[in-house]
Amino acid sequence: MSTETHSNAESNLEKVLKSGQFAFTGELGPPRGTDAAEVREKAKFLKGNVDSVNITDNQTAVVRMSSWAASLLVIQEGLEPNYQMVCRDRNRLAMQADILGGAALGIKNMLCLSGDHQQFGDHPDAKGVFDIDSIQLIAMVKQMRDDGLFLSGGEIEHPPKMFIGAASNPFAEPFEWRVNRLAKKIEAGADFIQTQCIYNMERFRNFIHMANEEGLTEKIYILAGVTPMKSIGMARYMKTKVPGMDVPDEIIDRLKGVDKKKVADEGIKIACEQIEEFKEMKGVHGVHMMAIEWEHKVPEIAEQAKVLPRPVFG
Amino acid sequence: MIVANRKPFAEIREMLQGYTKVLNIGCGTCVSVCLTGGEKEVAILNTELEMARRLDDDPIDIYAHTVERQCDREYLAELDTIIEEGNFDALMSMACGVGIQFLAERYPQIPTFPAVDTSGLAVNQAVGWYEERCRSCSQCVLGSTGGICPITLCAKGLLNGPCGGTNKGNCEISNEQPCAWFRIYERLKGQNRLDAIKSINITRGWKDQAPRDLLQPGYKKPEKMAK
């Protein structure tokens, strides 16, 4: 076994959560091309404003620069990536290979996801891999990290150190099952959860209440997902077109109630009000800010949400 | 049963380009039941081909024969004399992929073409409507999933569903497609058996990644065929 190296030190996100501070993570979508400068540019807006940034993996099943490569670019910019990996595009061999490669090059957080079905994306006839599912992926990463074993049982020479993330959608039906699914992800070995974008606060309060009752929030860090609405059109789209999304009419009415030029500001205001509530909510340990194609707004949102400055560890 | 769908006519015509004496062989079992490759469908396809080729001034001599089951030697045997004496320059099969291959294997010197696309193991929901139910994965999980197959009916084949894409009981891919895991949950709840899916379904080794065969206990492969 190797001695402590750079690649098996704790991640910044892990340190923030373990220290009991309210975490704030961001999201960055890699480009549909080779322009590294675009990734670096987006990273600049996030640096210092988030504890870690999710690098999406062919999100919505559309081909983009690979998430590990974009993760490395943000590391170069002094930002910590949360490497997203979906089960749609890789089998267990490719997944384990990418985990080793990512860990070797300094990736310390991973978010394990099933992935949107390929039918949504730009290659709808692609063969979906789904060799393993998201819960099995979590268990695989944990086994690699804690037991130093590949899924096959073979020994890993220098096991990867990963802070293991998983997603949770408190709004997808069957609602009563979502807490059980969260429990399964904890049992599989997830260290933290990032939730689907929350708009229906009542339902989320209910979900967290159930998770608290089951004692789950003491076993895992939960980061509440927030996506500010940029426009009324976006809110309508999220409500009607995005599966598993729950956007109450009140949100749309509130956006409609302000001057056209102020809709985006109102969206940010709603998000900040949510964040204020999450800060006080038992069982919530942070916020995952998914400002989709709005990375340049993150400094302003972070400022308004009063989550700055972010903790720094020596 | 096995269901199949007839290939587009243009594709069938293209395959038979250059062949002038063809025997089209139907199958009287599954593909007959699903109204794709039985005696009647063979006759219809042959008529269409004859007309199209005549219009092209490129006539085809096309014959019909439907056997009880193309996946069974006992029934294929009746074709031996017909094919030997017929002098066909191609065979066409309207059986499922299994039948087509067995036919091609029996007459390896004659090109054999598929007239159907085999699409799965399905139930007969109503006349003319068939729904896939099984991917023949060799590791049945129906005991713990309330008799609903997640490998077949979940678009992602998840063993620990439902994913976050469940959309009011439907799958994220379509409002017409019920979410298999939503249904599994509902059925097990009704049976007071949700514990069956509370524990993690661990990663499986896929058993369908290399050709499979089945030899029942007490049986042996005939010596001349065993490799």
Interface residues (C-beta under 8 A of the other chain):
Chain A: C87 R88 R92 S114 G115 D116 H117 Q119 F120 G128 F130 D131 I132 D133 S134 I135 Q136 A139 M140 L151 A167 S168 N169 A172 E173 P174 W177 N180 R181 A183 K184 E187 A188 Q196 P243 G244
Chain B: A155 K156 G157 L158 L159 N160 G161 P162 C163 G164 G165 T166 N167 K168 G169 C171 E172 I173 C179 F182 Y185 E186 L194 K198 S199 I200 N201 I202 T203 W206
